[in-house]
Amino acid sequence: MSVIVDGKVVETAPRPGQCLRTFLRDTGHFGVKKGCDAGDCGACTVLLDGEPVHSCLIPAFRADGKAVTTVEGLATDHGLHPMQQAFLDAQAFQCGFCTAGMIVTCASLNQAQKKDLDAALKGNLCRCTGYRAIEDALLGRSHVEDVGAGEAFGRSLPAPAGPDVVRGQARYTFDTAIEGLLHIKLVRSPHAHARIIGIDKAAALAVPGVHAVLTHEDAPATLFSTARHEQNWMDPADTRVLDDTVRFIGQKVAAVVAESEAAAEEGCRRLVVDYEILPAAIHPEAAIAPGAPIIHAGRGSEHRIADVGRNIAAETHGEFGDVAAALASSAATYEGTFTTQRVQHAALETHGGLAWLDDDGTLTVRSSTQVPFLTRRALCEIFALAPDKVRVLCARVGGGFGGKQEMFVEDILALAALKTGRLVKLEFTREEQFIATSTRHPMRVTVRAGADKDGRLTALQLDVLSNTGAYGNHAGPVLFHACGESISVYNCPNKKVDGRAVYTNTVPAGAYRGYGLPQTTFAVEAAIDELALQLGIDPFEMRRRNIVRPGDPMLTPPGSDHSDVLYGSYGLDQCLDLVERAMAADTPAAELSDDWLTGDGIALTMIDTVPPDGHFADAAISLRDDGGFTLTVGTAEFGNGTSTVHRQIAATVLGTTVDRITLKQSDTAHGGHDTGAYGSTGTFVAGRATQAAAEALVERIKSFAADRWTVAPTECRIADNAVSCGTQRLSFASIASLGGGQLTASGNSQGTPRSVAFNVQGFRVAVNKHTGVVRILKSVQAADAGRVANPMQCRGQIEGGVAQSLGAALYEEIVIDDTGRVVNPRFRDYHLPSYADVPRTEVLFAATHDSIGPLGAKSMSESPYNPVAAALGNAIRAATGIRFTAVPFKPDRLFPQLQETFGG
């Protein structure tokens, strides 16, 4: 076959049945990404004779004699393609995994198509941006600022990887050509609960090219959690690399390691597994009922499981005051039960990695992870390896959202590499991502609330039943977090919490953006609105009368006073004011018939800026011979913007520009430690470490100059890429040439004390009373992020968080049948927000400066997600007069009650 790819002739025969996407990647065109292999996401879009196509759907042989243009072929010798430049100027990406395909599609649009972007972009999904920045790119808008030395922090500066991202040259986990690797495919359980009686490997091993078949007999007996936290006690030790008992449909049973994916898949098909079927508990109510099958029989409190016999992974109970008495004497009370569904992270880069043994025997794992250092620690513990014999690193990560705060592939990669001595690869399919990784915890939340006649809260009570699935990864921390800030943001003398995280024989739940707060906030904020309605108090005013303010204790039962959480800054009052004014401002009237009902709704949230019980980060920075600096941090970049913010912090402290800061990150071989990029810690914790390192280097540079000039270091100052004292001045390059090139400093942060961030969301909606369709007419979110490190980037985080949360509030849902099987394990049957689905959100920032965070900043990547479903529910209630208590708000879910109220 002869095909012209990016202007060069490629003559090679495709494999039988090979699609164009894998053919192009086999020939080194790594800008063509794999997101779904079903034509649903657009990450693999290329031009075929000038027409955009999803290359995963095109047989490779159909490109014979044709011209293929990938994103890498759009640029010319004269520079970037205009669309690549537009995406760079608008910073129309976050993780960047979708960007290559998105740019190819946008570059192909004619003027007529640009006038109907809803249709033009329907084949390309972005999970990060909320599409606003992509629209800005198409409209030629730029938000990037030019700044001088020492002025980087607080300005809209571009991501350092931006040029490579828009060219398609940013390298993700598998974007490298490797000869001689072995491929891993996994045999997965067809049963929700079963004991493995025997495994016959003979037929699988007879497949040509199969090197090994690994089962529980080959795996260490060590129990661990796939969840990665600094402190192991936070999660139950209930998981093996490969187990002799399976607890959900999709659990890995065996790994086949072969010369090709085809051989590995054939080996999987031929493997014979004999199961003893065990009773299963699919629903949490059934799992805690008397006589329910015990899902983790034989394990106990020594494995950090709260109550094995009742299938309770974790629980929390507590009360202060007397809630029952307070409710009995309240002027207004409300009780309601709210349910939230399973939601998939849907990061476009699926879980996967490579593993090999270096020449010195060091196990090296390159994977798509948010937590390389904690993953190394786990591998050392599981396989009894010394820390200096395990290296974990990640390239650029194609989205995470908490789903990659887990260890789903690295353990089996390590096992295969250690057993075969070869370089091995494991890359999940999109279906595996749905059936075998993790989801958001579905919850049933009963809220009881009371207030006096003046609208002061008298009682708040939560009863939470969380479905953690077959394994307890994050079960306890998510439950405690869900029961924490959702009620501690309100002053109330009587509070009570009862929460249980329950094992079921279903796909595990885990860490997901917001970490339990979206589920409970949905219930709590509904209760606040219902009390306000009963008392005739405006929803904004009701909240103003009850929110915590500086000096108020943040109290949540049982007995937690959040004593390590401080008001490093406080902007919740500003956020309420900003949203109230924005919602009252005139907006173009929507053309609606009498079939539509309209209403406004708001919700607020508070989030601790750091996970409790340990979060640590180290950073190091050194002066280079050229007068620039090398900054080494452990935190990973997956669209969270840490690589941008860390350079801004260092450049500001050092009085230089960001282009002089070279960043090394996400590799345990660099030394130091970093708990991981989750809980919005990439800026708040790791950023403080970078600030400390840069400040220490400033002092060393001053001391170097002071010794040369025989003055006190306090007489020297850093500015404009130089150190000066009076009329004497030395550039950083001069210092390096005079022997200062070895100047190095380090810094660390322990993540405490913690601060709190606030968000308020407002919606105006229209609901069709005859169909249940919901239209969003206005969306506003105000955020207290302290001093905003990068306004353009932070706005994008908020827009993306709102868009992602709207998907979960309106239509995203993993459906599991009564056998425990995931019914819709693909994007085609799982409605992700596309460009046409997402309204433009007006983003507003409170003016605060945090006394704890780096240079006044605090976190803002998780929290924008949290108030969205609650505010939307309140807006729908205001429009229809009906309190809907379950998400997603799909038309068919709303229709029965609407029909009952308004008729046909």
GUBATI-599090 format. One record per residue (C-alpha): x, y, z. Coordinates in steps of 0.5 Angstrom, whole numbers, padded with zeros to 4 digits, always signed. Layout:
BEGIN
XYZ ...
END
This chain:
BEGIN
+0000+0000+0000 +0002+0007-0002 +0000+0013+0002 +0002+0020+0003 +0002+0022+0010 +0003+0029+0012 +0007+0030+0005 +0011+0024+0005 +0010+0017+0002 +0009+0011+0006 +0010+0005+0003 +0008-0001+0008 +0003-0006+0008 -0003-0006+0014 -0004-0012+0018 -0011-0015+0016 -0017-0012+0019 -0012-0006+0021 -0016+0001+0022 -0012+0007+0019 -0011+0010+0027 -0007+0004+0029 -0003+0004+0022 -0002+0012+0023 +0001+0011+0030 +0005+0005+0028 +0009+0009+0023 +0010+0014+0028 +0004+0019+0027 +0003+0020+0035 -0001+0026+0034 -0007+0021+0032 -0010+0019+0039 -0014+0013+0041 -0020+0015+0045 -0026+0010+0044 -0024+0006+0038 -0031+0007+0036 -0032+0014+0032 -0035+0017+0038 -0030+0022+0041 -0026+0025+0035 -0019+0024+0038 -0017+0020+0032 -0019+0025+0027 -0015+0026+0021 -0016+0029+0014 -0017+0024+0008 -0016+0027+0002 -0018+0034+0005 -0024+0031+0009 -0024+0030+0016 -0025+0023+0018 -0025+0019+0025 -0019+0014+0023 -0021+0009+0028 -0027+0007+0023 -0023+0007+0017 -0020+0001+0014 -0013+0002+0013 -0013+0000+0006 -0018+0005+0004 -0012+0010+0005 -0008+0007-0001 -0006+0012-0006 -0009+0018-0002 -0007+0023+0002 -0007+0023+0010 -0006+0030+0014 -0005+0029+0021 -0005+0035+0026 +0003+0034+0025 +0002+0036+0018 -0002+0042+0019 +0004+0046+0020 +0009+0048+0015 +0016+0051+0014 +0013+0058+0015 +0010+0056+0022 +0004+0054+0025 -0003+0053+0021 -0007+0059+0023 -0012+0054+0027 -0006+0051+0031 -0004+0058+0032 -0011+0060+0034 -0012+0054+0039 -0005+0057+0042 -0007+0064+0043 -0014+0062+0046 -0011+0056+0050 -0016+0052+0048 -0014+0046+0051 -0013+0043+0058 -0010+0036+0058 -0010+0037+0051 -0011+0029+0049 -0017+0031+0045 -0014+0037+0042 -0010+0034+0036 -0017+0031+0033 -0021+0038+0035 -0016+0042+0031 -0016+0038+0025 -0024+0038+0025 -0024+0046+0026 -0018+0047+0021 -0023+0043+0016 -0029+0048+0017 -0031+0053+0012 -0035+0059+0013 -0042+0056+0013 -0040+0051+0018 -0037+0056+0023 -0044+0059+0023 -0047+0052+0026 -0041+0050+0031 -0047+0045+0034 -0047+0041+0028 -0040+0042+0026 -0036+0040+0032 -0041+0034+0034 -0036+0029+0033 -0031+0031+0037 -0031+0031+0045 -0027+0035+0050 -0028+0033+0057 -0024+0038+0060 -0025+0045+0057 -0033+0046+0057 -0032+0048+0050 -0031+0056+0051 -0024+0056+0050 -0025+0052+0043 -0030+0057+0041 -0026+0063+0043 -0020+0060+0038 -0025+0059+0032 -0027+0066+0034 -0020+0069+0034 -0020+0071+0041 -0014+0071+0045 -0013+0071+0052 -0005+0071+0053 -0002+0076+0056 +0005+0079+0056 +0009+0080+0062 +0016+0083+0065 +0021+0079+0069 +0018+0078+0076 +0011+0079+0074 +0008+0072+0072 +0004+0071+0078 -0003+0073+0077 -0003+0074+0070 -0006+0070+0064 +0000+0066+0061 +0000+0060+0057 +0002+0053+0058 +0009+0051+0057 +0007+0045+0053 +0002+0049+0049 +0006+0049+0042 +0007+0042+0043 +0000+0040+0044 -0003+0044+0038 +0003+0041+0034 +0001+0034+0036 +0008+0033+0039 +0006+0033+0046 +0008+0026+0048 +0003+0022+0052 +0004+0015+0055 +0004+0011+0049 +0007+0016+0044 +0013+0013+0043 +0016+0008+0038 +0019+0001+0042 +0021-0005+0039 +0020-0012+0042 +0015-0010+0047 +0010-0016+0049 +0003-0014+0050 -0002-0016+0056 -0009-0017+0055 -0014-0019+0061 -0019-0024+0062 -0025-0022+0066 -0030-0025+0070 -0037-0026+0067 -0040-0027+0074 -0041-0022+0080 -0039-0026+0085 -0035-0033+0084 -0029-0037+0087 -0024-0039+0082 -0024-0047+0082 -0018-0048+0077 -0015-0045+0071 -0013-0049+0065 -0007-0045+0061 -0005-0050+0056 -0010-0048+0050 -0008-0041+0051 +0000-0042+0052 -0001-0046+0045 -0003-0040+0042 +0003-0038+0037 +0007-0031+0040 +0004-0032+0047 +0010-0032+0053 +0006-0033+0059 -0001-0033+0063 -0001-0030+0069 -0006-0032+0075 -0007-0031+0082 -0002-0037+0083 +0003-0033+0080 +0001-0026+0084 +0003-0024+0091 -0002-0025+0096 -0001-0018+0099 -0007-0015+0100 -0007-0007+0098 -0012-0002+0096 -0012+0001+0089 -0013+0008+0092 -0007+0012+0093 -0007+0016+0099 -0001+0018+0103 -0003+0014+0109 -0005+0007+0108 -0010+0007+0113 -0015+0011+0110 -0017+0005+0105 -0018-0002+0106 -0013-0007+0104 -0018-0011+0100 -0015-0012+0093 -0010-0017+0090 -0006-0016+0084 -0010-0023+0081 -0015-0026+0086 -0018-0033+0087 -0025-0030+0088 -0028-0025+0084 -0033-0020+0086 -0036-0016+0080 -0037-0017+0073 -0031-0015+0069 -0025-0016+0075 -0019-0019+0072 -0018-0026+0073 -0012-0027+0069 -0006-0024+0064 -0004-0026+0058 +0003-0024+0055 +0004-0024+0048 +0008-0022+0042 +0002-0018+0039 -0005-0016+0042 -0008-0021+0037 -0004-0027+0040 -0006-0024+0047 -0013-0023+0045 -0013-0030+0042 -0010-0033+0049 -0015-0030+0053 -0021-0033+0049 -0018-0040+0050 -0016-0040+0057 -0021-0044+0061 -0023-0042+0068 -0027-0046+0072 -0032-0042+0077 -0036-0044+0083 -0042-0039+0083 -0043-0035+0089 -0049-0031+0091 -0049-0024+0090 -0051-0017+0093 -0052-0012+0087 -0056-0006+0091 -0053-0003+0097 -0060-0004+0101 -0059-0012+0100 -0052-0012+0102 -0053-0009+0109 -0060-0013+0110 -0059-0019+0114 -0057-0026+0111 -0054-0022+0105 -0048-0026+0102 -0041-0023+0105 -0037-0020+0100 -0030-0020+0103 -0031-0026+0108 -0025-0028+0111 -0022-0021+0112 -0023-0016+0118 -0021-0010+0122 -0014-0012+0121 -0015-0010+0114 -0018-0004+0115 -0026-0006+0114 -0031-0003+0118 -0036-0009+0119 -0034-0015+0114 -0041-0019+0116 -0045-0013+0114 -0041-0011+0108 -0039-0004+0111 -0033-0002+0108 -0033+0005+0112 -0038+0008+0117 -0039+0015+0121 -0044+0017+0126 -0044+0023+0131 -0048+0028+0134 -0048+0035+0137 -0053+0038+0140 -0060+0035+0140 -0063+0034+0133 -0069+0031+0134 -0071+0036+0140 -0069+0042+0135 -0073+0039+0129 -0079+0039+0134 -0079+0046+0136 -0077+0049+0129 -0082+0054+0125 -0080+0050+0119 -0077+0043+0117 -0076+0039+0111 -0074+0032+0110 -0072+0029+0103 -0069+0023+0100 -0064+0024+0094 -0061+0019+0090 -0055+0020+0085 -0052+0016+0080 -0046+0012+0078 -0042+0017+0073 -0035+0015+0069 -0029+0020+0069 -0029+0019+0062 -0022+0021+0061 -0020+0021+0054 -0014+0017+0055 -0015+0011+0058 -0011+0007+0064 -0005+0004+0061 +0002+0004+0062 +0009+0000+0060 +0014-0003+0064 +0021-0006+0064 +0027-0008+0068 +0033-0003+0067 +0040-0006+0066 +0041-0005+0073 +0035-0009+0075 +0031-0003+0077 +0023-0004+0075 +0021+0002+0071 +0014+0003+0070 +0011+0009+0065 +0004+0010+0066 -0002+0015+0066 -0002+0017+0073 -0004+0022+0078 +0000+0019+0083 +0007+0017+0081 +0011+0017+0088 +0005+0013+0092 +0005+0008+0086 +0012+0007+0087 +0011+0006+0094 +0005+0001+0093 +0009-0003+0088 +0015-0004+0093 +0010-0006+0098 +0007-0011+0094 +0013-0014+0090 +0018-0013+0096 +0022-0009+0092 +0027-0003+0095 +0025+0004+0093 +0031+0005+0089 +0029-0001+0085 +0023+0002+0083 +0022+0008+0078 +0015+0010+0076 +0014+0016+0071 +0009+0019+0067 +0009+0023+0061 +0003+0028+0059 -0003+0025+0062 -0009+0025+0058 -0014+0027+0063 -0015+0024+0070 -0021+0027+0075 -0019+0023+0080 -0020+0016+0076 -0012+0016+0076 -0011+0017+0083 -0012+0009+0083 -0007+0004+0081 -0011+0000+0076 -0005-0003+0071 +0001-0001+0074 +0001-0008+0079 -0001-0012+0073 +0005-0009+0069 +0010-0010+0074 +0008-0017+0075 +0009-0019+0068 +0015-0015+0067 +0018-0019+0073 +0016-0025+0071 +0018-0025+0063 +0024-0020+0064 +0021-0016+0058 +0018-0010+0056 +0011-0010+0057 +0005-0006+0055 -0002-0006+0058 -0007-0001+0055 -0015-0001+0057 -0020-0001+0052 -0026+0004+0053 -0030-0002+0055 -0025-0004+0060 -0025+0003+0063 -0033+0003+0064 -0033-0004+0067 -0027-0005+0070 -0024+0002+0073 -0028+0006+0078 -0034+0011+0078 -0037+0016+0082 -0040+0013+0089 -0047+0013+0088 -0051+0015+0094 -0058+0015+0098 -0058+0022+0102 -0063+0023+0107 -0063+0030+0109 -0067+0033+0115 -0067+0041+0117 -0070+0046+0121 -0070+0053+0122 -0073+0058+0126 -0078+0064+0124 -0072+0068+0123 -0069+0063+0118 -0063+0061+0123 -0062+0054+0122 -0064+0050+0128 -0062+0043+0126 -0058+0039+0120 -0058+0032+0119 -0055+0027+0114 -0056+0020+0113 -0052+0017+0107 -0052+0010+0104 -0046+0010+0099 -0045+0004+0094 -0037+0003+0094 -0038-0003+0089 -0034-0009+0090 -0028-0006+0093 -0027+0000+0098 -0022+0004+0095 -0023+0011+0097 -0030+0009+0101 -0028+0012+0107 -0025+0018+0105 -0031+0020+0100 -0036+0018+0105 -0032+0023+0111 -0031+0028+0106 -0039+0028+0103 -0041+0029+0110 -0036+0034+0112 -0036+0041+0108 -0043+0040+0106 -0046+0042+0113 -0040+0045+0116 -0041+0051+0111 -0047+0053+0115 -0047+0055+0122 -0052+0051+0126 -0053+0049+0134 -0055+0042+0132 -0052+0037+0127 -0052+0029+0126 -0049+0025+0121 -0050+0017+0120 -0046+0015+0114 -0044+0008+0111 -0040+0006+0105 -0043-0001+0103 -0040-0006+0099 -0044-0009+0093 -0042-0014+0087 -0041-0008+0082 -0036-0004+0079 -0032-0001+0084 -0033+0007+0086 -0027+0011+0087 -0024+0018+0087 -0028+0023+0083 -0028+0031+0082 -0031+0033+0088 -0030+0027+0092 -0037+0026+0095 -0039+0033+0096 -0043+0034+0089 -0048+0028+0092 -0049+0031+0099 -0049+0038+0097 -0055+0036+0092 -0059+0034+0098 -0057+0040+0103 -0058+0046+0098 -0065+0043+0097 -0066+0043+0104 -0064+0050+0105 -0068+0052+0099 -0074+0049+0102 -0074+0052+0108 -0073+0059+0105 -0079+0058+0101 -0083+0056+0107 -0081+0062+0111 -0082+0067+0105 -0074+0068+0105 -0070+0070+0099 -0065+0064+0097 -0059+0069+0097 -0061+0072+0104 -0063+0065+0107 -0056+0063+0106 -0053+0069+0108 -0056+0069+0115 -0053+0062+0116 -0046+0061+0112 -0040+0061+0117 -0036+0067+0117 -0029+0068+0119 -0028+0066+0126 -0034+0061+0126 -0032+0054+0128 -0033+0049+0122 -0037+0044+0125 -0039+0037+0123 -0040+0031+0127 -0037+0026+0130 -0033+0031+0134 -0029+0034+0128 -0028+0041+0129 -0023+0042+0122 -0018+0045+0127 -0013+0044+0122 -0017+0048+0117 -0016+0056+0117 -0020+0062+0114 -0013+0064+0110 -0018+0068+0106 -0026+0069+0106 -0030+0070+0100 -0036+0067+0100 -0040+0073+0102 -0037+0076+0095 -0039+0070+0091 -0046+0070+0094 -0046+0078+0092 -0043+0077+0085 -0048+0071+0083 -0054+0075+0085 -0052+0081+0081 -0050+0077+0075 -0057+0073+0076 -0061+0080+0076 -0057+0083+0070 -0061+0084+0064 -0060+0078+0059 -0063+0077+0052 -0070+0074+0053 -0071+0067+0050 -0076+0066+0045 -0080+0061+0049 -0088+0058+0048 -0093+0058+0054 -0090+0050+0054 -0084+0053+0058 -0083+0054+0065 -0077+0058+0067 -0074+0059+0074 -0068+0061+0078 -0064+0057+0083 -0057+0057+0086 -0053+0053+0091 -0046+0054+0095 -0040+0050+0097 -0034+0050+0101 -0028+0045+0100 -0022+0044+0104 -0016+0046+0100 -0012+0039+0102 -0014+0032+0103 -0013+0031+0111 -0008+0027+0114 -0002+0028+0110 +0000+0031+0103 +0007+0032+0102 +0011+0036+0096 +0018+0037+0095 +0021+0042+0090 +0028+0043+0088 +0031+0049+0083 +0038+0051+0081 +0041+0056+0077 +0044+0054+0070 +0050+0056+0066 +0046+0060+0062 +0042+0064+0067 +0036+0060+0067 +0033+0056+0072 +0031+0048+0072 +0025+0047+0077 +0024+0040+0079 +0017+0038+0082 +0014+0031+0083 +0006+0033+0081 +0003+0031+0075 +0000+0035+0069 -0006+0032+0067 -0010+0039+0065 -0010+0041+0072 -0005+0047+0070 +0001+0045+0075 +0006+0046+0070 +0004+0053+0068 +0003+0055+0075 +0009+0052+0078 +0013+0056+0073 +0009+0063+0075 +0011+0062+0082 +0018+0061+0081 +0019+0066+0076 +0016+0071+0080 +0020+0070+0086 +0026+0070+0082 +0025+0076+0079 +0025+0073+0072 +0021+0071+0066 +0017+0064+0065 +0021+0062+0059 +0027+0062+0063 +0024+0056+0068 +0025+0049+0065 +0021+0044+0069 +0022+0037+0070 +0016+0033+0074 +0013+0027+0075 +0018+0022+0075 +0021+0019+0082 +0028+0018+0079 +0028+0026+0080 +0028+0025+0088 +0024+0028+0093 +0017+0026+0094 +0010+0028+0092 +0004+0025+0095 +0000+0027+0088 -0004+0031+0084 -0011+0031+0087 -0015+0034+0092 -0013+0041+0088 -0006+0040+0091 -0002+0041+0085 -0002+0049+0086 -0004+0049+0094 +0001+0044+0097 +0006+0043+0091 +0006+0050+0089 +0008+0052+0097 +0014+0047+0096 +0016+0051+0089 +0015+0058+0093 +0020+0055+0099 +0025+0053+0094 +0025+0059+0090 +0025+0063+0096 +0031+0059+0099 +0035+0060+0092 +0034+0068+0092 +0037+0068+0099 +0043+0064+0096 +0044+0068+0090 +0044+0074+0095 +0049+0071+0099 +0053+0070+0093 +0053+0077+0091 +0054+0080+0098 +0060+0076+0099 +0063+0078+0092 +0061+0085+0094 +0063+0085+0101 +0056+0087+0103 +0050+0084+0107 +0046+0080+0104 +0040+0084+0106 +0043+0090+0102 +0042+0086+0095 +0035+0085+0092 +0033+0081+0086 +0029+0084+0080 +0030+0083+0072 +0034+0077+0072 +0039+0080+0076 +0042+0081+0083 +0044+0088+0085 +0046+0092+0091 +0046+0100+0090 +0050+0101+0083 +0053+0094+0083 +0049+0089+0079 +0050+0082+0076 +0046+0078+0071 +0044+0071+0073 +0048+0069+0067 +0054+0072+0070 +0053+0069+0077 +0053+0062+0073 +0060+0064+0070 +0063+0066+0076 +0062+0060+0079 +0055+0060+0082 +0052+0055+0077 +0052+0050+0082 +0047+0054+0086 +0041+0050+0088 +0036+0050+0093 +0030+0046+0096 +0023+0047+0099 +0018+0042+0102 +0010+0043+0104 +0007+0039+0109 +0000+0041+0106 -0002+0044+0113 -0005+0048+0116 -0011+0048+0110 -0015+0053+0108 -0022+0053+0105 -0025+0055+0098 -0032+0057+0096 -0036+0057+0090 -0043+0059+0088 -0047+0057+0082 -0053+0060+0079 -0058+0058+0074 -0064+0060+0070 -0067+0054+0066 -0073+0053+0062 -0077+0047+0063 -0082+0044+0058 -0088+0042+0062 -0090+0037+0057 -0084+0034+0055 -0079+0034+0061 -0073+0038+0057 -0069+0042+0061 -0066+0048+0057 -0061+0053+0061 -0062+0060+0059 -0056+0063+0064 -0050+0060+0068 -0046+0064+0073 -0041+0061+0078 -0037+0066+0083 -0031+0063+0086 -0026+0065+0092 -0020+0062+0089 -0015+0067+0093 -0011+0071+0089 -0012+0067+0082 -0005+0065+0080 -0007+0065+0072 -0014+0068+0071 -0015+0065+0064 -0013+0058+0066 -0017+0058+0072 -0023+0061+0068 -0022+0054+0064 -0022+0050+0070 -0029+0053+0072 -0032+0052+0066 -0030+0045+0065 -0032+0043+0072 -0039+0046+0070 -0039+0043+0064 -0037+0036+0067 -0042+0037+0072 -0048+0039+0068 -0047+0032+0064 -0048+0028+0070 -0054+0033+0073 -0057+0032+0066 -0056+0025+0063 -0049+0022+0064 -0051+0015+0068 -0048+0008+0068 -0053+0003+0068 -0052-0003+0072 -0057-0009+0071 -0060-0014+0076 -0054-0019+0075 -0049-0013+0076 -0047-0012+0069 -0045-0005+0066 -0050-0004+0060 -0047+0002+0057 -0040+0001+0057 -0038+0006+0051 -0039+0013+0049 -0045+0012+0044 -0049+0010+0050 -0046+0014+0055 -0048+0021+0053 -0042+0026+0054 -0043+0033+0054 -0041+0036+0047 -0041+0043+0044 -0048+0043+0043 -0050+0041+0050 -0046+0046+0054 -0048+0053+0056 -0043+0059+0056 -0042+0060+0064 -0040+0067+0066 -0034+0066+0071 -0033+0071+0077 -0028+0071+0082 -0028+0074+0089 -0022+0079+0091 -0019+0075+0096 -0011+0074+0098 -0010+0067+0102 -0005+0068+0108 -0003+0060+0107 -0003+0059+0100 +0003+0060+0095 +0003+0068+0093 -0004+0068+0096 -0007+0063+0092 -0012+0057+0094 -0015+0051+0090 -0020+0051+0084 -0020+0045+0080 -0025+0040+0084 -0030+0045+0087 -0033+0048+0081 -0036+0041+0080 -0040+0041+0087 -0045+0046+0087 -0048+0045+0080 -0053+0039+0080 -0056+0043+0087 -0057+0049+0083 -0060+0046+0077 -0065+0042+0082 -0066+0049+0085 -0068+0052+0079 -0072+0047+0076 -0076+0047+0083 -0077+0054+0082 -0079+0053+0075 -0084+0048+0076 -0086+0048+0083 -0084+0040+0084 -0078+0038+0088 -0074+0033+0084 -0070+0028+0088 -0066+0024+0083 -0060+0026+0078 -0060+0026+0072 -0065+0030+0070 -0067+0026+0064 -0073+0028+0061 -0076+0021+0062 -0075+0022+0069 -0078+0029+0070 -0084+0027+0065 -0089+0023+0070 -0089+0028+0075 -0090+0034+0070 -0095+0030+0067 -0099+0029+0073 -0098+0037+0075 -0099+0040+0068 -0103+0035+0064 -0102+0033+0057 
END
